[in-house]
Amino acid sequence: MYNTPIAYFLTFTVRGSWRHGDVRGSWKRNAQFVAPDSNVIVIPNNNPPHYLREEECRIVENALAEVCAERQWVLHEKSVLNNHVHVVVTAPDITPENVMKLLKAKATMRLRKAGFVGTEEKIWTRHGSTKYIFDEKGLHTTCEYVRNQLHPDKYHEQQLEQHL
């Protein structure tokens, strides 16, 4: 076992794609689980859900790889689905929270440049999940999990049929 993590497993969601009361359940900022409850779901008029389309997923994937290359981080695995993003990365001497901020910022910049997101529009939810990976077995298991996510195109089609 290592004293410091060998990688981070980061997950962040697309704004509005997973609200409190959702059938999957959700988590409050204080790590309190919110059970599914259709009476709780509220979608403000000025903040409708956003789902990444196929081209947007590719732009985000490229932005993640670009940040990692620029900073000489090891991008072990990534999966960009229409409603959330998984990243497994080794980024020494920086907190996982700051890694996530940098990844989100670059992806947002690229989506705006391509015209998919307005200059004032928020695309990501606040924060996300940051997990530490301490050994090779954990790294392998996490990469397998991310690698075996539903392909973005198929997931995108399924989600759009359900939500649009």
N, C-alpha and C positions, 0 to 999 in steps of 0.2 A: 504494500500500500504506500502511496506517495503522500507527502505532507501538503503539497500544493497540487492543484488540479492540472491534468495534462491537456484538458480541453474543456470547452463550455458547450452545453446543449441549450440553444436559445429558441424560443418560440414566441412569435408575436402575431396578433390577429389584425385583420383588416377592419377598419372602423365600421361599426354597426352590424357586423356579420354574426355576432354572438352576444345577444343581450341577456340581461337578467330575466329569468323566467323561461328561457329557451328550453326546449325538450331535453337537451343534453345536460341541463344544469349549468351553473356558472359559479364563479368565485368573486367575492368582494375583495377590496384592497387589503382588508385585515385577515385574509386567508380563511374567511368564513364561507362555507359552501351554501349556495342558494339553490334550493330544489326547483325542479321544473314547475312552472305555474303560469299558464297562459294569461292570467289576470294581471301579471306583473309586467309583461312585455310592453314597453313604451317606445315608439319610434317618433321622435320629434320631427315636425314638418321641415325644419331647416337642416336636418341631419339624417337623410335617408341612408340605408345601408349601401355599401359599395362592395362589389365583387369583382375581383381581377379577371379580366378576359385573357384569352390565350396569349395575345401579344404582350399584354401588361405583365403576365407571369414571366415571359422571356426577358423583358426589360429588367425586372426585379432580379432574376437569376444572374444576369450579366452585371448588374450593379453590385451584388453581393461579392461576386468573383473579383470585380474591379477593386473594391475596398481591400479585400484580403491580399491581393497582389501588391497594391500600393503600400500597404503596411507590413508586408512580408509575413502575414499570418498564414497558417495552414488551414485551408478550407477542406475539411474531411468529407463533408456531405452537406447537401442542401436540398430542400424541397419547397417549391413555391406553389401553393394551391390557391384557389380563387378566394379563400377566406382566411388563410393563415400561412405563415412561413416558419419552416424549421431550418436551423443552421447548426452544424457541429463544427467548431472552429478552435484551433489553438492560437491564442493571442496573449503572449507573455506580457507581464508588466502593465496590464490594463484590466479594469474590472469588467465583468460580463455586462453590466448595465451600460457602461460606456461603449463597449463593442456594439451592443444593440442600437444605441443612439446613432452611432456612425453608420451602421448598415441601413437603418431606416432613413437617415438623412440622404444618403446617396441614392437609395431607391426612389425616394420622393422627388429628388432633383431630376432624375432621369425620366420619371413618369410625367413630371411637369414639362420638361423639355420636349417630350414626345406628344404633348397635348392631351394626355389622359386625365390629368388632375389640374384643377385651377390653382392659381397662385395663393389663394387663401384657404383652399380646401385641405382638410386634414384627412389623410389616408389611413393612418395606423391608429390603433387604440393606444392608450397610455400604458407605458411599460410593457410587460409581457412576462414570460417565464424564463428564469435563468437557473440552470442546473449545472453543477460542477461534476466533471468526470475525472476520477482519480486513478484509474488503471486501464490497461489495454483491453481487458474483457469488457469493461463498461463502455469503452470507446467503440469496440466492435459491435456490441449489442445496440448501442444508440445509433450508430451509422446504419445498421441493418434496418432498424425501425424507420429511420428517415428515408432510406432508399426504397422501402416497400410501401410508402404512402401511395394512395391512388394517384395515377397520372393526372396532371393538372387539366388536360383537355377533357378527359372523361368526368373528372370531378366537377369541372366548370359546367359542363353540359347538364349534369345531374342537379347541381345547385341552382342553375338558372331556371330550369324547368320547375323547381319547387318554389323559388322565391320571386320570380319576375312575372 
